[in-house]
């Protein structure tokens, strides 16, 4: 078989790790990103910088790749659809369009008879007056926003005025659950009922940004099975090809709720690089490039901590790690508050 050239749209840390995984499989990577200093530039075989609606640059990208995928979901559907007319885009652009919109995503999950928190569409401020039964809740933009951006926790309607919310955007109000725990399930779908699925990962957020992930998750056998089954139901209904992540809430009564679907590799799965024989990134490359599926084998329990903002500095100065610790520097040039700069995975024997 001739050498495969995989196009990756987006040049952040996920693009970097996909490029690393592809290299191991002798798959060449071409990154397309609108940031000239994107960290994935350091890990790919070729880098193209252009805006996501820049036709000439997009055409250059199409010419250079056999297959395209993406590392984040906020890419214009029109761009993915245009590429897909000439070269296959996996996961399908229609999946990305669905999951870009939080209201459509919640409706999709509920149509599968899977549980989400209660929610309602909010188009204008006055809509909130009839939604007091959803408080305390969190008001989110229906599109864009991640790591807490575009999200407003609200306990009382009277708090809304002080938040200076731009109601020209669409919003969704989600009722808060009495949260016991957050977990995620990462699954790679290769084809009809052909999967590799990782065990549920326990997650802890700080300031609405993922801070810690660990396996095994401290959950019941019932939640363990139910979360994996729900992730398979979602992947199968979407006819997904590649790796996706389903984030879940568990409430104090041991009820499971789907929080969000990420149609891509996910931050909580970074520990799979060291804790499994095949990482989420390698599995994604294998699936989208139609390479051989390898049975997953867990090598170790593990925990991962995200290095946010200036927390990266001490590790860049002194890489003094223990025997079972692994430091990943995303090589982002600018250190910003609330920006994921790297992570450390510790294997627990």
C-alpha positions as CSV (number, residue, x, y, z in Angstrom):
1,X,0.0,0.0,0.0
2,X,1.3,3.5,-0.8
3,X,2.0,5.9,2.0
4,X,-1.1,7.6,3.5
5,X,-1.2,11.3,3.9
6,X,-3.6,12.3,6.7
7,X,-4.8,15.9,6.9
8,X,-5.5,17.2,10.3
9,X,-7.5,20.4,10.7
10,X,-6.5,22.3,13.8
11,X,-3.0,22.7,15.2
12,X,-3.4,22.5,19.0
13,X,-2.1,19.8,21.4
14,X,-4.6,17.2,20.1
15,X,-3.3,17.7,16.5
16,X,0.3,17.3,17.9
17,X,-0.6,14.0,19.6
18,X,-2.4,12.8,16.5
19,X,0.7,13.6,14.4
20,X,2.9,11.7,16.9
21,X,0.6,8.7,16.7
22,X,0.5,8.8,12.9
23,X,4.3,8.9,12.7
24,X,4.4,5.6,14.6
25,X,2.2,4.1,11.9
26,X,4.2,5.5,9.0
27,X,1.3,7.9,8.2
28,X,2.4,11.3,7.0
29,X,0.4,14.3,8.5
30,X,-0.4,17.7,7.0
31,X,-1.8,20.2,9.6
32,X,-4.1,23.0,8.5
33,X,-4.5,25.8,11.1
34,X,-5.2,29.5,11.3
35,X,-2.5,30.1,13.9
36,X,1.1,30.4,12.5
37,X,2.5,29.5,15.9
38,X,0.3,26.4,16.4
39,X,2.1,23.8,18.5
40,X,1.3,21.0,16.1
41,X,3.7,22.7,13.7
42,X,6.4,21.1,15.8
43,X,5.1,17.5,15.3
44,X,3.6,17.2,11.8
45,X,5.3,16.5,8.4
46,X,3.8,19.5,6.7
47,X,2.1,22.7,8.0
48,X,-0.3,25.0,6.1
49,X,-1.5,28.2,7.8
50,X,-4.7,29.8,6.5
51,X,-8.1,30.9,7.7
52,X,-10.8,28.2,7.8
53,X,-12.7,29.9,4.9
54,X,-9.7,30.7,2.8
55,X,-10.5,28.7,-0.4
56,X,-7.0,28.9,-2.0
57,X,-5.3,27.5,1.1
58,X,-8.0,24.9,1.7
59,X,-7.6,23.7,-1.9
60,X,-3.8,23.4,-1.3
61,X,-4.6,21.3,1.7
62,X,-7.0,19.1,-0.2
63,X,-4.3,18.5,-2.9
64,X,-1.8,17.3,-0.4
65,X,-3.9,14.8,1.6
66,X,-5.7,11.4,1.1
67,X,-8.1,11.7,4.1
68,X,-8.9,14.6,6.4
69,X,-9.9,14.7,10.1
70,X,-10.1,17.4,12.7
71,X,-8.9,18.0,16.3
72,X,-11.6,20.3,17.5
73,X,-15.3,20.8,16.6
74,X,-15.6,24.5,16.1
75,X,-14.6,24.4,12.4
76,X,-17.1,25.8,9.9
77,X,-19.3,23.0,8.6
78,X,-19.0,24.6,5.1
79,X,-15.2,24.1,5.2
80,X,-15.5,20.4,6.2
81,X,-18.2,19.8,3.6
82,X,-16.2,21.4,0.8
83,X,-13.2,19.2,1.6
84,X,-15.4,16.2,1.8
85,X,-16.6,16.7,-1.8
86,X,-13.0,15.7,-3.0
87,X,-11.4,13.8,-0.1
88,X,-13.1,11.9,2.7
89,X,-13.5,13.8,6.0
90,X,-13.8,11.5,9.0
91,X,-15.8,11.8,11.2
92,X,-18.4,13.0,8.7
93,X,-19.0,16.8,8.6
94,X,-22.7,16.2,9.4
95,X,-21.7,14.8,12.8
96,X,-19.6,17.9,13.5
97,X,-22.5,20.2,12.6
98,X,-24.8,18.3,15.0
99,X,-22.5,18.4,17.9
100,X,-21.5,22.0,17.3
101,X,-25.0,22.9,18.5
102,X,-25.7,22.1,22.1
103,X,-29.5,22.1,21.7
104,X,-29.3,19.7,18.7
105,X,-26.9,17.5,20.6
106,X,-29.2,17.3,23.6
107,X,-32.2,16.5,21.4
108,X,-30.2,13.8,19.6
109,X,-29.2,12.1,22.9
110,X,-32.8,12.2,24.2
111,X,-34.1,10.6,21.0
112,X,-31.9,7.6,21.8
113,X,-33.7,7.4,25.2
114,X,-30.5,8.2,27.0
115,X,-30.7,10.6,29.9
116,X,-29.5,14.2,30.0
117,X,-30.0,16.9,32.5
118,X,-33.2,18.9,31.9
119,X,-32.8,21.8,29.5
120,X,-34.5,24.5,27.5
121,X,-33.7,26.8,24.6
122,X,-33.2,30.5,25.5
123,X,-33.5,33.1,22.7
124,X,-34.1,36.2,24.8
125,X,-33.7,37.3,28.4
126,X,-37.5,37.1,29.0
127,X,-37.5,33.4,28.2
128,X,-35.8,32.8,31.6
129,X,-38.8,34.0,33.5
130,X,-40.7,30.8,32.8
131,X,-37.7,28.5,33.4
132,X,-37.3,29.0,37.1
133,X,-37.7,25.3,37.7
134,X,-34.4,24.7,35.8
135,X,-32.5,26.8,38.4
136,X,-29.9,26.4,39.7
137,X,-28.6,25.9,36.2
138,X,-26.0,26.9,33.8
139,X,-26.7,29.1,30.8
140,X,-24.5,28.2,27.8
141,X,-24.1,29.5,24.3
142,X,-25.6,26.9,21.9
143,X,-22.5,27.1,19.7
144,X,-18.8,27.7,20.4
145,X,-17.3,27.9,23.9
146,X,-15.2,25.4,25.8
147,X,-13.3,25.2,29.1
148,X,-16.0,27.4,30.7
149,X,-16.1,30.1,27.9
150,X,-19.6,31.3,27.1
151,X,-21.0,29.6,30.2
152,X,-22.9,31.3,33.1
153,X,-23.9,29.5,36.3
154,X,-27.2,31.0,37.6
155,X,-28.9,30.3,40.9
156,X,-31.5,33.0,40.7
157,X,-33.1,35.0,37.8
158,X,-32.0,38.2,39.5
159,X,-28.4,37.4,38.9
160,X,-28.7,37.6,35.1
161,X,-28.6,41.5,34.8
162,X,-25.1,41.6,36.4
163,X,-23.7,39.1,34.0
164,X,-23.9,41.3,30.9
165,X,-25.0,38.4,28.6
166,X,-25.2,39.1,24.9
167,X,-28.7,37.7,24.1
168,X,-28.1,38.2,20.3
169,X,-26.6,34.7,20.5
170,X,-28.6,31.5,21.1
171,X,-28.4,29.9,24.5
172,X,-29.4,26.7,26.3
173,X,-30.3,26.6,30.0
174,X,-29.3,23.3,31.6
175,X,-30.5,22.3,35.1
176,X,-27.6,21.4,37.4
177,X,-27.7,17.9,38.8
178,X,-26.7,17.2,42.4
179,X,-23.3,16.0,41.2
180,X,-21.4,13.1,42.8
181,X,-18.9,12.5,40.1
182,X,-17.9,13.2,36.4
183,X,-16.6,10.5,34.1
184,X,-15.8,10.1,30.4
185,X,-15.8,7.2,28.1
186,X,-13.6,7.2,25.0
187,X,-14.5,4.9,22.2
188,X,-13.1,4.3,18.7
189,X,-15.5,3.0,16.1
190,X,-14.0,1.3,13.1
191,X,-17.3,0.3,11.4
192,X,-20.6,-1.4,12.1
193,X,-20.4,-2.8,15.7
194,X,-16.6,-2.7,15.4
195,X,-15.2,-0.9,18.4
196,X,-12.3,-0.5,20.8
197,X,-13.5,1.1,24.0
198,X,-11.5,2.4,27.0
199,X,-12.7,1.9,30.6
200,X,-14.5,4.9,32.1
201,X,-12.2,7.7,33.3
202,X,-12.9,9.8,36.4
203,X,-12.5,13.5,35.9
204,X,-12.2,16.5,38.3
205,X,-12.6,20.1,37.0
206,X,-11.4,23.3,38.4
207,X,-12.8,26.7,37.1
208,X,-14.7,24.6,34.5
209,X,-11.4,23.3,33.1
210,X,-10.4,19.7,33.3
211,X,-7.6,19.3,35.9
212,X,-7.3,15.7,36.9
213,X,-8.2,12.4,35.2
214,X,-7.7,8.9,36.5
215,X,-8.3,5.2,35.9
216,X,-9.8,3.2,37.4
217,X,-12.8,5.4,38.1
218,X,-14.3,4.9,41.5
219,X,-17.8,3.9,40.2
220,X,-20.2,1.0,40.6
221,X,-20.3,-1.9,38.2
222,X,-23.7,-0.8,37.0
223,X,-22.4,2.7,36.0
224,X,-19.2,1.1,34.5
225,X,-21.4,-1.0,32.1
226,X,-24.1,1.6,31.5
227,X,-21.6,4.4,30.5
228,X,-19.8,2.1,28.0
229,X,-23.1,0.9,26.5
230,X,-24.4,4.4,26.1
231,X,-21.1,5.5,24.4
232,X,-21.5,2.6,22.0
233,X,-25.2,3.5,21.3
234,X,-24.1,7.1,20.5
235,X,-21.2,6.0,18.3
236,X,-23.4,3.5,16.4
237,X,-26.3,5.9,15.8
238,X,-23.9,8.5,14.5
239,X,-22.1,5.8,12.3
240,X,-19.0,7.4,13.7
241,X,-15.6,6.6,12.3
242,X,-12.7,7.5,14.6
243,X,-12.4,8.3,18.3
244,X,-15.1,10.1,20.3
245,X,-15.6,11.0,23.9
246,X,-18.8,11.0,25.9
247,X,-18.7,13.0,29.1
248,X,-21.1,12.0,31.8
249,X,-22.5,13.2,35.2
250,X,-23.3,10.9,38.0
251,X,-25.7,12.3,40.6
252,X,-26.0,11.5,44.3
253,X,-28.7,8.9,43.6
254,X,-26.4,7.0,41.2
255,X,-28.2,8.2,38.1
256,X,-26.1,8.6,34.9
257,X,-26.5,11.7,32.6
258,X,-24.9,12.4,29.3
259,X,-23.3,15.8,29.6
260,X,-21.5,16.4,26.2
261,X,-20.2,14.5,23.2
262,X,-16.8,15.4,21.8
263,X,-16.5,14.1,18.2
264,X,-12.7,13.7,18.5
265,X,-9.9,12.6,20.8
266,X,-10.2,14.2,24.2
267,X,-8.2,15.7,27.0
268,X,-9.4,13.1,29.5
269,X,-7.9,10.4,27.3
270,X,-4.3,11.7,27.4
271,X,-3.5,9.0,30.0
272,X,-4.2,6.3,27.3
273,X,-0.8,7.2,25.7
274,X,1.0,5.5,28.7
275,X,-1.7,3.3,30.3
276,X,-2.7,1.3,27.2
277,X,-1.0,-0.6,24.4
278,X,-2.9,1.6,21.9
279,X,-3.6,5.3,22.7
280,X,-6.9,7.1,21.7
281,X,-4.8,9.0,19.2
282,X,-3.3,5.9,17.5
283,X,-6.8,4.3,17.5
284,X,-8.2,7.4,15.8
285,X,-5.5,7.3,13.1
286,X,-6.1,3.6,12.6
287,X,-9.9,4.1,12.2
288,X,-9.9,7.0,9.8
289,X,-7.1,5.6,7.7
290,X,-8.7,2.1,7.6
291,X,-5.8,0.5,9.2
292,X,-5.9,-2.7,11.2
293,X,-7.8,-2.7,14.5
294,X,-5.6,-3.8,17.4
295,X,-7.3,-5.2,20.6
296,X,-6.9,-2.9,23.5
297,X,-4.9,-4.0,26.5
298,X,-4.7,-1.9,29.7
299,X,-1.1,-1.8,30.9
300,X,-1.5,0.1,34.1
301,X,-3.7,2.2,36.2
302,X,-2.9,5.9,35.8
303,X,-3.7,9.5,36.7
304,X,-3.2,12.6,34.6
305,X,-2.9,16.3,35.7
306,X,-3.2,19.2,33.3
307,X,-0.6,21.9,33.6
308,X,-2.6,25.2,33.3
309,X,-1.0,28.5,32.5
310,X,2.3,29.2,34.5
311,X,2.2,25.7,36.1
312,X,4.3,24.6,33.1
313,X,7.2,26.8,34.0
314,X,8.7,24.6,36.8
315,X,8.6,21.5,34.6
316,X,10.3,23.3,31.7
317,X,13.1,24.4,34.0
318,X,13.6,21.2,35.9
319,X,12.3,18.0,34.4
320,X,12.8,16.0,37.7
321,X,10.3,13.2,37.2
322,X,9.8,9.9,39.0
323,X,10.2,6.5,37.3
324,X,6.5,6.2,36.4
325,X,5.9,9.9,35.5
326,X,5.7,11.3,32.0
327,X,5.8,15.0,31.2
328,X,4.2,16.4,28.0
329,X,5.0,19.9,26.9
330,X,2.6,21.2,24.2
331,X,5.3,23.7,23.1
332,X,2.8,26.6,23.2
333,X,4.8,29.8,22.8
334,X,2.6,32.1,24.9
335,X,1.7,31.2,28.5
336,X,-1.8,32.4,29.3
337,X,-4.0,32.0,32.4
338,X,-6.5,29.1,32.0
339,X,-4.6,27.8,28.9
340,X,-3.6,24.1,28.9
341,X,0.2,24.1,28.5
342,X,1.0,20.5,29.1
343,X,0.3,17.5,31.3
344,X,1.8,14.9,33.5
345,X,0.7,11.2,33.5
346,X,1.7,9.0,36.4
347,X,1.4,5.2,36.1
348,X,0.1,3.5,39.2
349,X,1.5,0.0,39.6
